[in-house]
Amino acid sequence: SSDGAIFTKIAIINTIPGNGNNNYSINDNGVYSGKLYYRLKMVDLDDRFTYRQVIWINSGKLKA
């Protein structure tokens, strides 16, 4: 997201349920520059979902 309010899906990461893996990595090859906002949408096997805390990145520095 460029404004922290409207988000666009950039990837789907599938994990094995219950394996305890909390490490994720994705490269965003979008054409945007400056401050960008990111969040994870965590979907359970029953299709319920929650969103993780929004973070923002500017000039390669991670901010929470």
Secondary structure as GFF3:
##gff-version 3
##sequence-region A 1 64
A	DSSP	beta_strand	36	38	.	.	.	ID=ss1
A	DSSP	beta_strand	41	43	.	.	.	ID=ss2
A	DSSP	beta_strand	49	51	.	.	.	ID=ss3
A	DSSP	beta_strand	55	58	.	.	.	ID=ss4
A	DSSP	beta_strand	61	63	.	.	.	ID=ss5
###
